[in-house]
Amino acid sequence: MQSISPENIFRGNYAWEKSLSQITKITKSPLILGRSSNTDNLRNKIYIDLKDKKLNVNSANLQFDCCYEDIARVKNIILKNNNDSVIAAGGGKVIDAGKYIAHCLDIPCITVPLSASTCAGWTALSNIYTKNGQFLEDVALGSCPKILVYDHKFIQTAPSRTLASGIADALAKWYESSITSSTIDDGLVQQAIQISRVLRDQLLIDGEKAFKGEFENNLSWRNTIEACGLTAGLVGGIGGGKCRTAAAHAIHNAITQIITPNKFLHGEIVGVGLLLQLRLEEMKNNNKLADQSIKQLLVLMNALNLPTTIAKLGINVFENDNLERIADFTCRDKSEIHFLPFTIQKKDIVEVISNFEQKNLKYNYLFD
């Protein structure tokens, strides 16, 4: 079975208001799930609007990331209150938790992304972490969300950093799917790869203008947020697992194993993983274009204030066995690194990261 897309999608300004008639058809007692205090006002609006529709509404917040401890606690709240749906309103980890909980309880999930930081609002997949933010596993779900509400007015309130993170995460779709799935003769997979190529081109053209421009009457901003939150999800929906992740996400998952004082967003870490993936392709697969791709990405990533080395994520890989730990996790048996069409061993990861960090990607001096 392949879960390609949400059943209903509302997008644009005031998409939330437009979705209410459909939401009230599928739920009478929803639970609104969130986390950040910075988005309390938006969730309060959602709560009031649903109350005005005579729904029996409850709410709960995650205490950590999308972790099993939080998931169990919220499931108990839902069972106690007899809620018949989950409305996940927040960033990627809130949405992943909401989708997973709804999947476990066999109730509908309605996703309301409050930033363009990921495509989690679209997908039938949840990433599970520890309470400390360390990646544990991906869990495939039975279906995509019942309703996705992608309200541009909501997303306008998010910090610009979340948009930069979303751009980095969405860019990875092309670089990962094009190498892991290029030899697959399934027509849908090949179409997904081509969608990811158009997605990449659009982000390279519009990403900086979206990040630095105003919201109103800014076509680049509208195209970019929808590329990050919608099109990126469609690529994985049509193409399947191998069109979602490869080395960039495998390295992201490994980097999260190192606890740092400052938390970084999913796409910020994926962006660093993407640069490392291209170095791996150059080293192990004789990719002649990898160096040029890195130069092109660095121009955009620096314009978006994105980290471009592991050091800029607050981690010194040459201390506390950090490099060994990252290499071990990257190469574990279940890692997406093994989707690459060439063999990767722990020593390859150690070598590429060592060179990467020591040289600080020699081109960076042009931007620092």
DOFI-880279 format. One record per atom (N, C-alpha, C, CB): x, y, z. Coordinates in pm, whole numbers, plus 32768, in hexadecimal, padded with zeros to 4 digits. Glycine has a CB too. Example, Ala and Ser with C-alpha at 12.3 -4.5 7.8 and 13.67 -1.06 7.14 Angstrom:
! DOFI-880279
85277DC7830C/84CE7E3E830C/85287EB6830C/846B7E418389/85057F1F82C4/85577F9682CA/850A80038313/85807FC4823C/
//
This chain:
! DOFI-880279
80547F898000/800080008000/8058807C8000/7FA18000807A/802B80E17FB8/8077815E7FAE/801D81D27FD7/80AE81727F1E/8047821D803C/7FFC82938069/803A830D8027/7FFE82A08106/7FF283477FC8/802D83B07F75/8014843B7FAC/7FF783A67EE9/7F9C84567FDD/7F7E84DF8006/7F0E84E3806B/7F5885347F8D/7F00855480B2/7E8B85668108/7E0A855F80B7/7E9485ED8153/7D9E853B80FB/7D1E852D80B6/7CE885B48086/7CB784EB8112/7CF9861B80D9/7CCD86A280B6/7D3B870480DA/7C4986C680FD/7D5487658081/7DBB87CA8098/7D7C88548087/7E3387B78037/7D8D88A880EC/7D64893480E4/7DE4898880EB/7CFF895B8158/7DF689E4808D/7E718A32808A/7E548AC28064/7ED589F58028/7EAC8B1C808F/7E9D8BA8806F/7E768BF980EA/7E378BBB8002/7E618C7A80D6/7E338CCF8143/7DA98CA38173/7E308D638117/7D9A8C9E81F6/7D1B8C788236/7CF08BE98215/7CAE8CD8820C/7D518B9481F9/7D328B0681E1/7CF08AC8825C/7DB08AB981BC/7D188AF582D4/7CDD8ABD834D/7C468AD68350/7D1F8AFB83CA/7C1E8B508336/7B8E8B6F8336/7B448B1D82CC/7B788C05831E/7B838B0D8258/7B458AC181EC/7B388A2D820D/7B968AD1816B/7B8D89FC8265/7B8D896D8285/7B25894682EE/7C15894382B5/7AEE89A78334/7A9A898883A9/7A2089348385/7A6D8A0883EB/79E2894F8314/796B890282F1/798C886F82DA/792A893C8274/7A03885582A3/7A2D87CA828E/7A5787898311/7A9F87C48228/7A9E87D48365/7ACA879E83E5/7A538774843A/7B1F88048430/79EB87C5843E/797787A68493/792A872C8461/791B881E849A/7945870283E5/7904868883B2/7944860983E7/79088688831A/79C48613840F/7A0B85988435/7A2B859084CA/7A8B858D83E7/7A1285FC8516/7A3285F885A4/79CE864A85F4/7AC1862D85BD/79AD86158669/7959865D86C8/79A2867C8749/78DB860D86E6/7A1186348760/7A5C864787DC/7AF2863D87C1/7A3285DE8847/7B2C86A38785/7BBB869E8761/7C1586C387D6/7BD786FA86ED/7C8F868F87D0/7CF986BD882A/7D5E870C87D8/7D3E86458873/7D7A87868803/7DDE87D987C1/7E6587BF8802/7DB9887187C8/7EC5879487B3/7F4B877587E5/7FAD87E087B8/7F7A86EA87B6/7FFD88138816/8063887787F5/80DD8866884D/802B89048803/813288CB884C/81A588C888A7/81D6895488CA/821788798869/81FF89A28869/82458A208884/81E78A8A88BC/82888A548806/82168AD08922/81C98B3F8957/81BF8BB288F3/82078B7289DA/821D8BB58892/821C8C1F882D/81A48C1587CF/829C8C1A87DC/81658BA087CB/80F28B8E8773/80708B7C87C1/81088B158718/80728B9F8841/7FF98B948893/7F858BE28857/80168BC58921/7FA38C598823/7F368CAE87F0/7EF18C6F8779/7F6C8D3887C9/7F3D8C2B8724/7F008BE986B1/7EAC8B7286DC/7F6C8BBD864F/7EDF8B25873C/7E908AB3876D/7E158AE287B9/7EE78A5887C7/7E1F8B5487FD/7DA98B8D883F/7D3E8BB387D8/7DD08C088893/7D6A8BEA8767/7D0C8C0A86FC/7CC88B8B86C9/7D548C538687/7D188B2386B3/7CE08AA38686/7C7A8A6F86EB/7D528A3B8670/7C9E8A77876A/7C468A4887D6/7BC18A9587D5/7C8C8A578860/7BCA8B1987CE/7B518B6D87D3/7AFA8B548758/7B778C0387DC/7B378B4A86E4/7AEA8B33866A/7AA08AAE866F/7B458B3885F0/7AE08A4986A6/7A9F89C686B1/7A3189C8871A/7B06895986D3/7A498A108788/79E18A1F87EE/79668A6687B3/7A188A6F8867/79808AC9875F/79128B128720/78BF8AB886C5/79498B8786D0/78FC8A4A8698/78B489E98645/7872897D869C/791389A885E0/786D8996871D/782A893D877E/787088B6878E/779A89268754/78F388B48776/793F8839878B/79708833881A/79B788308728/798087B8884C/79B687A088D1/7A4F879588C4/7979871D8912/7A95880288E0/7B24880D88C1/7B7987FE893F/7B438893887D/7BE587AF8933/7C4B87A7899B/7CD287CA895E/7C4F871989DD/7D3487E289B2/7DBA8802897E/7E2387C189D7/7DCF889B8977/7E9887AC899A/7F0B877689E2/7F8987A6899C/7F0786D989E9/7FF587B189E7/807687D989AF/80DF876E89C5/80A4885E89EC/8135875D8963/81AA87088978/8207874B89DC/81F486EC88F1/824B86F98A2A/82B0872E8A86/833B87268A4A/82AD86E18B0A/834C86CA89EB/83D186B489AE/83C186B68917/8410862C89DF/8413866888D2/840186548843/839A85E6882D/8489863187FF/839185B687B3/833585488796/837284C887CE/8319853A86FC/835784AD884F/8394843B8894/832683DF88CB/83F2846B8907/8349836488E8/82E683028914/82A98328899B/83258278891D/82F6836A89F1/82BF83938A72/824D83F78A61/832E83D08ACA/8263845C8A0D/81FA84BE89F1/8184847E89A9/82328532899D/81A28427894C/813883E48900/80DC8395895E/817583878895/8117834A89BB/80C682FC8A1A/807083578A71/812082A48A72/80A983C58A9E/805F84208AF5/7FE8845E8AAC/80BB848F8B29/7FFF848B8A30/7F9284CA89E4/7F28846489BD/7FC9850F8967/7F5183EA899C/7EEF8381897F/7E90836D89F5/7F3682FD895C/7EC6836F8A6E/7E72835D8AE6/7E1183D18AF6/7ECA83518B63/7E3F844A8AD6/7DE684BF8ADD/7D7284AF8A7C/7E3485428ABF/7D9084838A04/7D288471899D/7CC4840689C8/7D67844C8916/7CF7839889FC/7C9E832B8A27/7C4683578A9B/7CF082AF8A4E/7C7F83A48AF6/7C3383D68B69/7BC384348B3D/7C90841F8BCB/7BDF84878ADA/7B7D84EB8AAC/7B2484BB8A39/7BC685678A81/7B3D84408A0B/7AF0840A899A/7AFA8463891E/7A5D83FA89C1/7B6F849A8905/7B8284EA888C/7B7D84908811/7C0985378892/7B4484C587A6/7B338473872D/7B8D849E86BA/7AA2847886FF/7BEA84FB86D3/7C4B8523866E/7CBD856D86B2/7C09857B8600/7D2B857C8669/7D9D85CD8695/7DB2863C862F/7E1F857686A7/7DB986B78660/7DDF8728860B/7E6C87518637/7D7787A08617/7ECF872F85E7/7F5B874C8608/7F8187D285CD/7FBA86DC85D4/7F9688368622/7FB188BE85F6/803988E9862A/7F4389208626/809C88EF85D2/8123891485FD/818988F48592/814888CD867D/820388D785BF/826F88B18565/8270881C854A/82F588DC859F/82DB87EE850C/82E1876484DE/82D386FC854B/8360874D8498/830E871685C0/830B86B08629/828386A7866C/837686CC8691/823E87198679/81B4871786AA/815C86CA8648/817E87A986BD/816D86E785C8/811B86A58562/81398610855D/813286E484D9/81B985EA8564/81DB855C8565/819E851385DC/8273854A8565/81A185548651/8165851786C7/80CE850886B6/8184856B8745/808C85708681/7FFD8569866C/7FD684FC860B/7FCA85EC863A/802184EF859F/80048486853C/801583FC8579/8060849484C2/808083EB85C6/809B83688601/802E83428665/812383688646/800783A286B9/7F9F8388871D/7F1B836586D9/7F8C84038779/7EF683B18672/7E7A83948629/7E80830A85E9/7E6183FF85BE/7EF482E785B3/7F0782638577/7EF281F485DF/7F9482588539/7F2D82058654/7F21819F86BD/7E91818E86ED/7F7B81C28734/7E4881FD86F5/7DBF81FA8729/7D5781EB86BC/7DA482788778/7D8381E5863E/7D2981D585CC/7CBF824385C7/7CE6814C85D1/7CED82BF85D6/7C96833385CA/7CD283928563/7C83837A8654/7C8483EC8529/7CBA844684C2/7D2184A784FB/7C4984938481/7D8084CB84A6/7DE0853484C8/7DD085A78467/7E7284FE84C5/7DC88620849F/7DC4869B8451/7E4486E68470/7D4386F28473/7E928704840B/7F11874A8420/7F0487DC83FA/7F82870783CF/7F3888338452/7F3588C4843B/7FC488F88452/7ECD890C849B/801A88F083EC/80A3892383FD/80A289B9841E/80F6890A837E/80F589DD847F/81018A6A84A5/81858AA78476/80F48A79853C/81CC8A5D8423/82448A8F83E0/82588A3C8363/82C18A89843D/82B88A66830F/82D98A1B8295/835989CC82A9/82E78A7A821D/8372899F8323/83F389628344/840288D38314/8408896583D8/8393888D82FC/839A880382CC/831D87E5827A/83A9879E8342/831A876D8240/82A2873D81F9/825586D9824E/82C986FE8173/826986DB82D1/822A8679832A/8192867D8321/8255869183B8/815986F28303/80C886FD82FC/808B86A9828E/80A1878B82E8/80DD867E822F/80AD863381BA/80B9859C81CC/80FB865D813F/8121856D820B/815084E381FA/8110847C8258/81E384DF820D/811B83FF822F/80F0838C8280/816A835182C7/80A9831F8228/81AF83A58310/822D837E8350/824183D183CD/82A5838E82EE/827383928436/829883DC84B0/832683BA84D7/823683BB8524/8375842184F5/83FC840F8529/83F6841285C1/845E847C84F2/842A83AC8601/842483A18691/84AE83BF86CC/83F3831586BD/84AF840F8738/852B843A8779/85268414880D/854084D38768/859684208851/8597841388E2/856B8498891F/862583EB8916/8559849989A1/8535851689E6/85A0858189D2/852084FC8A7B/861B855789BA/868A85B589A7/869D85DE8915/8709857989DB/864685AE88BD/864F85D68831/86A5857F87DA/8680865D8829/86CB8507880A/871B84AB87BA/86C184558762/877484538815/86DD844E86E2/868C84008687/868D836C86AF/86BE841085F7/8614833086AD/860782A186C8/85E48252864A/859E82898732/85738277860A/854682298597/84DB82748549/851081A285C5/84C8824A84CC/84578274847A/83E9820C8489/8480828683E4/836E82398492/82FC81DE8498/829E81FD8425/82B381E98521/8287819A83CF/822681AA8362/819A819E839B/823E814182F1/814281F98373/80BA81FC83A7/805881C4833F/8092828C83CD/7FDF81A9836D/7F7C816C8315/7F4981C682A7/7F0A813C8365/7F4F824882BD/7F1D82A68259/7F5683308271/7E8382AB825A/7F4C8384820C/7F6B8412821C/7EFC84528270/7F7A845A8191/7F1184CC82A0/7EA9850E82EE/7E24851782A2/7ED685998316/7DB9851782EF/7D34852382B3/7D2385AD8272/7CC6850D831E/7D4F861582B7/7D48869D8284/7DCC86E382A1/7CD086EA82C3/7DFF872B823F/7E7387828251/7E468811823A/7EE8875B81EF/7E5D8866829E/7E3A88F38294/7EBB8943828F/7DDE8921830C/7EDA897A821A/7F5889C38206/7F378A5681F5/7FA7898C8189/7F248A998267/7EF48B238269/7F6B8B838263/7EA08B3D82E7/7F728BD181F9/7FE28C2E81E8/7FE78C988255/7FD88C718160/7F748CBF8289/7F718D2282F5/7FB18CE98374/7EE08D4D8312/7F9D8C6B838E/7FDF8C2A8400/80758C2583EB/7FA78B9C8416/809E8BFD8373/812B8BE78357/81788C6B8355/813C8B9E82D1/81358CD78337/81768D5B833A/81A98D7F83C5/81158DC6830B/816D8D46842D/81948D6884B6/82118D1F84E3/81228D498514/82418CBE8497/82B48C6D84C0/83378CB984AB/82B78BE98472/839C8CA084FD/841F8CDF84EA/845B8CBB8462/84808CB5855B/84A68D178427/84E28CFD83A4/85408C8683A8/852C8D798373/85788C6A841C/85D18BF6842A/858A8B748403/86058BEC84BB/85098B6A8421/84C08AEF8400/84B28ADF8369/84358AEF8442/84A38B4D8321/849C8B45828F/85218B198255/84728BCD8254/858F8B508287/86138B268258/86278A91826E/86828B75829F/85FD8A6182E2/860889D28302/85B4897F82A0/85DB89B88393/853B89AE8283/84E589668225/851F895F819A/845F89A68220/856189CB8170/85A089CD80EC/860F896480E5/85D88A5A80CC/8663895D814C/86CF88FA814D/8698886C8149/8728890D81C9/863088528198/85F487CD819C/85B787A88115/858887C6820A/8572880780D6/853287EB8056/859A87DA7FE6/84D1885B8031/860588277FEA/867088177F85/86A787897F85/86E2887B7F9F/86AD874D7FFA/86E686C68005/869686607FB6/86ED869C8097/8617867B7F9A/85C4861B7F51/860385F77ECA/853586547F3C/8634865C7E82/867186407E00/86F585F57E11/868786C27DB2/874A86277E66/87D085ED7E71/87CB855E7EA7/882786447ECB/876985417EFB/875D84B97F2F/8715845D7ECC/871384BB7FB4/86A284887E99/8655842F7E42/869B84167DBD/85CB84687E29/86E284797D8A/872084697D06/878F84027D07/875684EE7CD5/87CC83EE7D7A/8838838A7D7F/880683027DAF/88A783BA7DDB/87A082FF7E04/8773827E7E38/871382387DD9/873082907EBE/86CD82847D83/866182497D35/867282577C9F/85E082867D5D/86E382877C72/86F482A57BE3/86EB82287B8C/877882E97BCC/870C81B47BC1/870981397B70/868780EB7B80/877D80E07B95/862B811C7BD3/85AB80D87BE5/855280F67B6D/856681047C6A/8517808C7B2F/84CB80A27AB4/843780BA7ACB/84DC802C7A59/840E80CA7B48/838480EA7B69/836581797B3C/836980D97C02/82FC818A7AEB/82DC820D7AB2/82BE82757B1B/826882017A56/827582507B85/825482B07BED/82D182E07C35/81F382737C51/832E82867C4B/83AB82AD7C8D/83F783117C37/840382307CAA/83FF82F57BB7/844683517B5D/840083D97B56/845183137AD1/837C83D87B5A/833284567B5A/834C84A37BDC/829A843C7B49/8355845A7C4C/8373849B7CCC/83FD84DD7CC8/836D84347D3F/845D849A7C8A/84E384D37C7F/84DF85557C2E/8544846F7C3E/849285567BC3/848B85CE7B71/844386407BBA/844485B07AEE/83DF861D7C0B/839E86837C5E/840486BE7CC0/832586487CAC/845986687CF8/84BD86997D57/852486F17D13/850286237D9C/853F86D87C93/859C872E7C48/856087BA7C34/85BF86EF7BBE/84E187BE7C0D/849D883F7BFD/849688877C84/840E882C7BC3/847D883B7CEE/847A88717D75/850088B37D98/845988037DDC/856D886C7D7C/85F288A47D96/860989257D49/865E883E7D71/85E789237CC7/85FD899A7C75/85AE8A107CA9/85D7897D7BE3/853289F77CD1/84DF8A647D04/851A8A9E7D84/84518A347D1C/854C8A497DDB/85878A787E59/86098AC57E40/85A18A027EB7/86588A997DE0/86D38AE27DBE/86B38B6C7D84/87288A917D5B/86448B757D3C/861C8BF67D00/85D88C4F7D66/85BF8BDE7C88/857C8C187DB4/85248C697E08/85498C6B7E9C/84998C387DFB/859F8C0D7EC6/85B68BFD7F56/85E78C7A7F9C/86198B907F6C/864D8CBA7F66/86838D317FA7/861F8DA47FA3/87068D5B7F64/85D88DB37F33/85748E1F7F2A/85038E087F8D/853C8E277E9A/84E08D8B7FA2/84778D6C8004/84A78D8A8091/844D8CD97FF9/85228D6680AE/855B8D768134/856B8E098158/85E18D2F813E/85948E5B80F9/85B58EE78116/85458F4880F4/86308F0D80CA/84DD8F1980AF/84748F738082/83FE8F7C80E0/84448F487FFC/839F8FCE80BC/83238FDB8107/82C68F6780E6/82DE906380E9/825D8F588137/81FC8EEE811C/81988F1880B0/81B18EC9819D/81638F8F80BE/80F68FBB8068/81278FCE7FD8/80B8903D809D/80D78F9C7F7B/80F28FAB7EEB/817D8F797EC4/80E4903D7EC3/81AC8F157F0B/822F8EDB7EF0/821C8E4D7EBC/82898EDC7F71/821B8E407E38/82058DBD7DFB/82738D5B7E22/81FE8DC97D63/82EE8D8D7E31/835D8D357E59/83428CF87EE2/83E28D847E5B/830D8D497F3E/82F08D157FC4/82838CAA7FBE/82C48D878022/82188CC57F75/81AB8C637F6C/81DC8BE27F2B/81358C9C7F1C/82268BEF7EBE/82588B777E7A/82B68B287ED4/82A08B9D7DF9/83088B6D7F20/836C8B2A7F74/832D8AE27FE9/83D28B8F7FA6/82D08B23802F/82948ADE80A2/82458A638074/82398B3E80F0/82058A6C8001/81B889F87FD1/8216898C7F9B/81558A237F64/828789B47F65/82EB89517F3B/831C89027FB3/836289967EF4/833889498022/836D8908809A/830488B180DF/83A0897080FB/828A88E380EB/8225889E813A/81CE883F80ED/81D18900817B/81C08851806A/816587FF801C/81AE87AB7FB3/80FE88577FD7/81F687EC7F57/823687A27EEB/829C873D7F20/827A88017E8B/82E787647F86/834A87067FBF/830686887FF4/839A874B8030/82908698802E/82458624805D/821285CE7FEB/81D1864F80B3/81E8860F7F7E/81B785C57F09/8223856D7ECE/818486267E9F/829F859C7ECD/830E854D7E96/831884C67EDE/8394859A7EA2/831584CB7F65/831B844E7FB0/829E83FB7FA0/8331846B8042/822A843D7F92/81AE83F37F81/81AB83A47EFF/813984517F86/81D583E37E92/81D5839F7E10/8249833D7E06/81DD84057D9F/82BF83677E34/833883187E1E/835282AC7E84/83AC83717E19/831582B97EFC/832E82567F64/83AB82747FB4/833881CE7F27/83D282158007/843C82298069/84C08256802F/845181AD80B4/84E7821E7FBE/856A823F7F87/856E82CB7F4A/859281D97F1E/84FA83087F36/84F883937F07/84F383F47F7C/848183AA7EA9/84F983C27FF5/84F484198069/857F843580A1/849D83DD80D4/85CD83CD80B2/864883DE80FF/86BC838D80C7/863183B8818F/873583BF80E3/87B1837680C4/881983A68127/87DF838C802F/888D83D080F6/88FB83F48151/88DD847281A0/897B84068103/889F84D68162/8887855481A9/8836853D8228/883E85B9814E/87CC84ED821E/877984D28293/87BC846C82F1/86F0849E8268/8808840F82B9/885183B0830F/88B583F98368/8899834682B9/88FA845A832D/895B84A8837B/8913850283DE/89B584FD831D/88A1853C83B5/884F85878416/882F8532848F/87CC85B883D4/87FE84BA8477/87D6846384E5/884B84448541/879C83E184AE/88C384378506/893A841B8557/8965849685A7/89AD83ED84FE/895F850B856A/8988858585B0/893085A08629/898585FE8551/88AE857D8620/885485938693/887A853F870C/87C58575866C/88CE84DD86FA/88F8848A876C/895484D787CB/893F840A873B/898F8543879A/89E8859687ED/89948605882C/8A5F85D28799/8988860388AE/8938866788F4/898686EA88FD/891086348983/8948875788D3/898987DB88DA/892F883C8927/89A68811884A/896988A48960/8918890589AC/88AF894B8956/8971896D89EB/88D3896988D9/887789AF8880/8836894C8820/88C08A1F8832/87B389548813/876B88FA87BA/87678933872E/86DD88DF87EE/877C88DC86CD/877589058641/86FC88C28600/87F788E085F6/86C78904859A/865288D28556/8678886084F7/860C89438508/8614880D84D9/862987978484/867187BB8402/85A387568464/863C881D83B9/8677883F8338/8701887B8342/861E889C82F0/871C88C083B1/87A288F883C4/880A888983C9/87A8894D8445/87E8881C840A/884587AA8413/8849875E838F/881D874B8487/87D5874E8350/87CF870982CE/882687538267/873C8700829C/882787D9826C/88788825820E/890C88028218/886488B88225/893D87F58292/89C887CB82A5/89DB873D8271/89F087D4833A/897A86E6828D/8980865D825A/8982865881C3/890C860D828F/893C86B48183/893886BA80F1/89C186DB80B8/88D2872080C3/8A06873B80F3/8A8C875C80C5/8AEA86E480D6/8AC487D68111/8ADB869D8145/8B2D8626815B/8B0B85B780F8/8B1B85F381EB/8A8B85A880D8/8A6485438074/8AAA855E7FEE/89CB85428061/8AAC85DC7FC6/8AED85FD7F47/8B8385E07F4B/8AD586907F25/8BC285F77FBD/8C5085D47FCA/8C62853B7FC2/8C89860A8051/8C0484F07FFC/8C0A845E7FF1/8BFD84317F60/8B9C841D8047/8BA1846F7F18/8B8E844C7E8B/8C0D846A7E3A/8B1784997E50/8C4E84D67E5B/8CCA84FA7E17/8D3884947E37/8CF785887E40/8D3F846C7EB6/8DAB84157EE3/8D9483837EBA/8DB9841E7F7A/8D1883547EC4/8CFB82C67EB1/8CBD82A37E2A/8CA282977F1D/8C8183077DE8/8C3882EA7D6D/8C69833E7CF7/8BA483037D82/8CD983847D0C/8D1883D37CA1/8CB684357C60/8D5183767C36/8C6384737CB4/8C0484D67C83/8C4E85577C61/8B9384F17CEC/8C5B85737BDF/8CA985E87BB2/8C61866C7BCD/8CC785DC7B1D/8BDD86647BE2/8B8F86DD7BF6/8B7A86FF7C8A/8B0A86D07BB3/8BA886A87CE3/8B8E86BD7D72/8BCA87407DA4/8BC6864A7DC3/8C43875D7D7A/8C8587D77DA9/8C3988537D7C/8D1687DD7D77/8C0988527D00/8BBC88C37CCD/8B3788D07D18/8BA388B47C36/8AF9885F7D38/8A7B88617D84/8A91889C7E0E/8A4187D47D90/8B01887A7E4D/8B2088B07ED1/8B3189487ECA/8BA0886F7F0A/8B7A89777E66/8B8D8A087E57/8B068A4F7E47/8BE88A277DDD/8AAF8A147DF5/8A2B8A4F7DDE/89D88A517E5E/89E08A017D71/89DC89E47EA8/898F89DD7F24/89C78A3D7F8D/898F894E7F5B/8A4A8A4B7F92/8A858AA47FF6/8A5A8B357FE4/8B1C8A9B7FF1/8A4C8B5E7F67/8A1E8BE77F4E/89958BFC7F8D/8A188C047EB5/89398B9F7F75/88B28BAC7FAC/88B18B998043/88558B467F6A/88F98B358075/88F68B198104/892F8B8D8155/89448A998123/89978BCA8123/89CD8C408169/896C8CB58165/8A538C69812C/89258CC680F5/88C28D3180EB/884E8D1A814B/888C8D3B805B/88338C9B816C/87C58C7881C6/87F38C6A8257/87848BF78198/88728C888272/88AB8C7D82F9/88A58BEE832E/88638CDB835A/88B38B8E82D6/88B08B0282FF/893C8AD28326/88778AA9828E/89478A7A8389/89CA8A4083AA/89FC89EC8335/89C289EA842B/8A7E89ED8320/8AB989A582AF/8B25894182D9/8AF38A08824D/8B3B89328359/8B9688CC838D/8B5B8896840F/8C27890483A4/8B8D8825843C/8B6187ED84BB/8B8C8848852D/8B99875E84CF/8BFF8889851E/8C2E88E78585/8BCA8957859B/8CB68921855F/8B8A8983852E/8B2789EE853B/8AA589BE8578/8B0C8A2B84B3/8A9A893B858C/8A2A890285D7/8A4E88F3866C/8A00887A859C/8AC0892A8691/8AEA8926871D/8B2D88A68747/8A75893C8774/8B61885A86E6/8BA087D98704/8C2E87D786CE/8B4D876386C8/8C8E87BC8725/8D1787A486FA/8D27870E86E7/8D8087DC8762/8D3486E2866B/8D3786528651/8DB886108681/8D26863985BC/8E1B866286A4/8E9A862A86CE/8EA6861F8766/8F0C867E8699/8E37863187AC/8E328623883E/8DCE85B88867/8E0E86A98880/8DE8857A88DA/8D878522891C/8D5484B188C3/8D128573894C/8DA8847E886A/8D8084128810/8D09843787B9/8D608395885F/8CF284B687A4/8C7E84E08756/8C8184AA86C7/8C7485778754/8CF884AD868A/8D03847E8600/8CE383E985F7/8D8F849A85CA/8D17839B8657/8CFB830B8659/8C6682F1866B/8D4A82C686C9/8C29833B86C3/8B9A832686DE/8B4583498664/8B6E837A8757/8B6783B78621/8B1D83DE85A9/8B308376853B/8B4B84698577/8BAB83488529/8BC682E584C0/8B80826084DE/8C5E82CE84B3/8B828236855C/8B3F81B88583/8AAA81BE8565/8B56819B8618/8A69822B858D/89D88235857B/89B5824384E7/899F82AC85CA/8A06828F849D/89ED829F840E/89EF821983C6/8A5382FD83D0/8A4681BF83F0/8A5A814083A9/8A1380C983EA/8AEC812283A0/89BD80E2844C/89768072848B/892180298423/891E80A48501/88F97FAF8442/88B87F5983DE/883C7F9983A0/88937ED6841D/87EC7FDE83F0/876D801583BF/877C80A08382/87098019842F/87F380D08372/880981598345/87E5816C82B2/88998181835C/87AF81E18294/87908206820A/880D821881B5/873E82868208/8882821D81F4/88FF822B81A8/890F81B78146/897882318208/88D181458169/88E080CE8115/888380CF809C/88C680528168/8831813A808D/87E6814D8011/8841817D7FA0/877381B18027/88B681B07FC3/891381DE7F5C/893D816A7F02/898E82227F9B/895581827E82/897881157E25/8A0B80ED7E2B/8956813D7D98/8A4D810C7E98/8AD780E17EAD/8AE980C87F42/8B3D814C7E78/8B4880747F64/8B5B804A7FEF/8B9D80B88041/8BAF7FCA7FF5/8B6480D180B4/8B9C81318112/8BC080E78193/8B3881A7812F/8C3B80FB81BF/8C6880C1823D/8C88813182A0/8CE480668226/8C978108831B/8CB181698385/8D2C81BF8366/8CC38121840B/8D9381828330/8E0F81CC8314/8DF8823982AB/8E7D816C82E3/8D9882228251/8D78828881EC/8D3A8303822E/8D1882508182/8CE182EC828E/8CA1835A82D5/8D0983A68327/8C2F83268330/8D5F835E836B/8DC9839E83BA/8E2083F58361/8E1F83358402/8E4583C082ED/8E9D840A8292/8E5A8486825C/8ECA83B18220/8DDF8478822C/8D9E84EA81EB/8D7F8558824F/8D1E84BD81A4/8D54853282C8/8D368598832D/8DB785DB835D/8CEA855B83A4/8E20858E8371/8E9F85C7839D/8ED1862F833A/8F09855983AF/8ED1860B82BB/8EFE866A8255/8EA286E4824C/8F05862581CE/8E2386C98254/8DBC8732824C/8DCE879982BA/8D2F86F48254/8DE0876A8333/8DEC87C683A4/8E74880B83A8/8DD6877B8426/8EDD87C28387/8F6287FE838C/8F71886D8324/8FCD87928376/8F3C885582AF/8F4788BA8244/8EDB89238251/8F3F887781BB/8E72890582A0/8DFF895F82AE/8DC889858225/8E2689DE82FD/8DC9891E81CC/8D9D89348142/8DE189B08108/8D038943813C/8E57899F80D6/8EB28A0D80B3/8E718A858073/8F1A89DB8059/8DF78A70803D/8DB28AE17FFC/8D718B3F8061/8D498AAD7F9B/8D638B1380DC/8D188B63813E/8D588BEB8159/8D0C8B1781C0/8DDB8BF38148/8E1C8C738166/8DE58CE3810E/8EB58C678153/8DA98CBF809F/8D6E8D258047/8CF88D698087/8D448CE87FC3/8CBA8D2680EA/8C3D8D578123/8C4B8D8181B4/8BD38CEE8116/8CB28D4F81FB/8CBE8D6A828C/8CF68DF582A4/8D178D0082D0/
//
